[in-house]
Amino acid sequence: MAELSYRDRVRPEWIDYNGHLSEPYYVLVFGDATTFLMDTVGLGPEYRETGSSLYTVEAHIRYLREVGPDAELDVTTRVLDVGGKKVRLCHELRVAGALAATEEILAVHVTGSRASPLPADVAERLRGYLTPVPDYAGRAIA
């Protein structure tokens, strides 16, 4: 299974009034994992300076375990689908091997302010990370 791993550590300012990782910082860490994927497949800073990038248009986060201060975070990123202009990803955040949160996102490749086809070489690299869709992906909030 092809996947990428992004690592980070919980900073003191990320801790909320309950003594755990605050909600917006899950999003920050998952966003950093998306940026790591982009950098890896050829959508890095130089590419983004051209006015093209991936934009997240939909996201679904599941909070499964509390994450405490100073925790080491390991985010695994898997590509679920690559279309002409779209990429569907899943991030799985683990702490000490235990699954703590997941995020599924749909991203669209944009040039200027319009959706545009992914460059062929980038799409091919993304396809190199394709994995089966996990059972939790695609669920709606009920």
Contacts in CASP RR format, 6 or more apart in sequence:
PFRMAT RR
TARGET T0000
AUTHOR 0000-0000-0000
METHOD contacts of the structure
MODEL  1
MAELSYRDRVRPEWIDYNGHLSEPYYVLVFGDATTFLMDTVGLGPEYRET
GSSLYTVEAHIRYLREVGPDAELDVTTRVLDVGGKKVRLCHELRVAGALA
ATEEILAVHVTGSRASPLPADVAERLRGYLTPVPDYAGRAIA
1 78 0 8 1.000
1 131 0 8 1.000
1 132 0 8 1.000
2 78 0 8 1.000
2 79 0 8 1.000
2 128 0 8 1.000
2 129 0 8 1.000
2 130 0 8 1.000
2 131 0 8 1.000
3 76 0 8 1.000
3 77 0 8 1.000
3 78 0 8 1.000
3 129 0 8 1.000
3 131 0 8 1.000
4 33 0 8 1.000
4 36 0 8 1.000
4 37 0 8 1.000
4 40 0 8 1.000
4 76 0 8 1.000
4 77 0 8 1.000
4 129 0 8 1.000
5 74 0 8 1.000
5 75 0 8 1.000
5 76 0 8 1.000
5 77 0 8 1.000
6 32 0 8 1.000
6 33 0 8 1.000
6 36 0 8 1.000
6 74 0 8 1.000
6 75 0 8 1.000
6 77 0 8 1.000
7 72 0 8 1.000
7 73 0 8 1.000
7 74 0 8 1.000
7 75 0 8 1.000
8 29 0 8 1.000
8 32 0 8 1.000
8 73 0 8 1.000
8 75 0 8 1.000
9 70 0 8 1.000
9 71 0 8 1.000
9 72 0 8 1.000
9 73 0 8 1.000
10 21 0 8 1.000
10 25 0 8 1.000
10 67 0 8 1.000
10 68 0 8 1.000
10 69 0 8 1.000
10 70 0 8 1.000
10 71 0 8 1.000
10 73 0 8 1.000
12 69 0 8 1.000
12 70 0 8 1.000
14 21 0 8 1.000
14 22 0 8 1.000
14 25 0 8 1.000
14 28 0 8 1.000
15 21 0 8 1.000
15 22 0 8 1.000
15 68 0 8 1.000
15 69 0 8 1.000
16 22 0 8 1.000
16 23 0 8 1.000
19 68 0 8 1.000
19 69 0 8 1.000
20 66 0 8 1.000
20 67 0 8 1.000
20 68 0 8 1.000
21 66 0 8 1.000
21 67 0 8 1.000
21 68 0 8 1.000
21 71 0 8 1.000
23 63 0 8 1.000
26 61 0 8 1.000
26 63 0 8 1.000
26 67 0 8 1.000
26 93 0 8 1.000
26 101 0 8 1.000
26 103 0 8 1.000
27 59 0 8 1.000
27 61 0 8 1.000
27 103 0 8 1.000
29 73 0 8 1.000
29 75 0 8 1.000
29 93 0 8 1.000
30 59 0 8 1.000
30 61 0 8 1.000
30 75 0 8 1.000
30 91 0 8 1.000
30 93 0 8 1.000
30 101 0 8 1.000
30 103 0 8 1.000
30 105 0 8 1.000
31 56 0 8 1.000
32 75 0 8 1.000
33 75 0 8 1.000
33 77 0 8 1.000
33 91 0 8 1.000
34 54 0 8 1.000
34 56 0 8 1.000
34 77 0 8 1.000
34 89 0 8 1.000
34 91 0 8 1.000
34 105 0 8 1.000
34 107 0 8 1.000
36 77 0 8 1.000
37 77 0 8 1.000
37 79 0 8 1.000
37 89 0 8 1.000
37 129 0 8 1.000
38 44 0 8 1.000
38 48 0 8 1.000
38 53 0 8 1.000
38 54 0 8 1.000
39 45 0 8 1.000
40 125 0 8 1.000
41 122 0 8 1.000
41 125 0 8 1.000
41 126 0 8 1.000
41 129 0 8 1.000
42 121 0 8 1.000
42 122 0 8 1.000
42 125 0 8 1.000
43 52 0 8 1.000
43 53 0 8 1.000
43 54 0 8 1.000
43 122 0 8 1.000
47 53 0 8 1.000
50 111 0 8 1.000
51 111 0 8 1.000
51 112 0 8 1.000
52 109 0 8 1.000
52 110 0 8 1.000
52 111 0 8 1.000
52 112 0 8 1.000
52 116 0 8 1.000
53 109 0 8 1.000
53 110 0 8 1.000
54 87 0 8 1.000
54 107 0 8 1.000
54 108 0 8 1.000
54 109 0 8 1.000
54 110 0 8 1.000
55 107 0 8 1.000
55 108 0 8 1.000
55 109 0 8 1.000
55 110 0 8 1.000
56 105 0 8 1.000
56 106 0 8 1.000
56 107 0 8 1.000
57 106 0 8 1.000
57 107 0 8 1.000
57 108 0 8 1.000
58 105 0 8 1.000
58 106 0 8 1.000
59 103 0 8 1.000
59 104 0 8 1.000
59 105 0 8 1.000
59 106 0 8 1.000
60 103 0 8 1.000
60 104 0 8 1.000
60 105 0 8 1.000
60 138 0 8 1.000
60 139 0 8 1.000
60 141 0 8 1.000
61 101 0 8 1.000
61 102 0 8 1.000
61 103 0 8 1.000
62 101 0 8 1.000
62 102 0 8 1.000
62 103 0 8 1.000
62 136 0 8 1.000
63 100 0 8 1.000
63 101 0 8 1.000
64 99 0 8 1.000
64 100 0 8 1.000
64 101 0 8 1.000
64 102 0 8 1.000
65 95 0 8 1.000
65 98 0 8 1.000
65 99 0 8 1.000
65 100 0 8 1.000
65 101 0 8 1.000
66 100 0 8 1.000
67 73 0 8 1.000
67 93 0 8 1.000
67 95 0 8 1.000
67 100 0 8 1.000
67 101 0 8 1.000
68 95 0 8 1.000
71 95 0 8 1.000
71 96 0 8 1.000
72 95 0 8 1.000
72 96 0 8 1.000
73 93 0 8 1.000
73 94 0 8 1.000
73 95 0 8 1.000
74 93 0 8 1.000
74 94 0 8 1.000
74 95 0 8 1.000
74 97 0 8 1.000
75 91 0 8 1.000
75 92 0 8 1.000
75 93 0 8 1.000
75 94 0 8 1.000
76 91 0 8 1.000
76 92 0 8 1.000
76 94 0 8 1.000
77 89 0 8 1.000
77 90 0 8 1.000
77 91 0 8 1.000
77 129 0 8 1.000
78 89 0 8 1.000
78 90 0 8 1.000
78 92 0 8 1.000
78 129 0 8 1.000
78 131 0 8 1.000
78 134 0 8 1.000
79 87 0 8 1.000
79 88 0 8 1.000
79 89 0 8 1.000
79 126 0 8 1.000
79 127 0 8 1.000
79 128 0 8 1.000
79 129 0 8 1.000
79 130 0 8 1.000
79 131 0 8 1.000
80 88 0 8 1.000
80 89 0 8 1.000
80 90 0 8 1.000
80 104 0 8 1.000
80 130 0 8 1.000
80 131 0 8 1.000
80 133 0 8 1.000
80 137 0 8 1.000
81 87 0 8 1.000
81 88 0 8 1.000
81 130 0 8 1.000
81 133 0 8 1.000
82 88 0 8 1.000
82 118 0 8 1.000
82 123 0 8 1.000
82 126 0 8 1.000
82 127 0 8 1.000
82 130 0 8 1.000
83 118 0 8 1.000
83 123 0 8 1.000
84 109 0 8 1.000
84 117 0 8 1.000
84 118 0 8 1.000
84 123 0 8 1.000
85 108 0 8 1.000
85 109 0 8 1.000
85 115 0 8 1.000
85 116 0 8 1.000
85 117 0 8 1.000
85 118 0 8 1.000
86 106 0 8 1.000
86 107 0 8 1.000
86 108 0 8 1.000
86 109 0 8 1.000
87 106 0 8 1.000
87 107 0 8 1.000
87 108 0 8 1.000
87 109 0 8 1.000
87 118 0 8 1.000
87 126 0 8 1.000
88 104 0 8 1.000
88 105 0 8 1.000
88 106 0 8 1.000
88 107 0 8 1.000
89 104 0 8 1.000
89 105 0 8 1.000
89 107 0 8 1.000
90 102 0 8 1.000
90 103 0 8 1.000
90 104 0 8 1.000
90 105 0 8 1.000
90 133 0 8 1.000
90 134 0 8 1.000
90 137 0 8 1.000
91 102 0 8 1.000
91 103 0 8 1.000
91 104 0 8 1.000
91 105 0 8 1.000
92 99 0 8 1.000
92 101 0 8 1.000
92 102 0 8 1.000
92 134 0 8 1.000
93 99 0 8 1.000
93 100 0 8 1.000
93 101 0 8 1.000
93 102 0 8 1.000
93 103 0 8 1.000
94 100 0 8 1.000
102 134 0 8 1.000
102 136 0 8 1.000
104 136 0 8 1.000
104 137 0 8 1.000
104 138 0 8 1.000
108 115 0 8 1.000
109 115 0 8 1.000
109 116 0 8 1.000
109 117 0 8 1.000
109 118 0 8 1.000
110 116 0 8 1.000
118 126 0 8 1.000
END
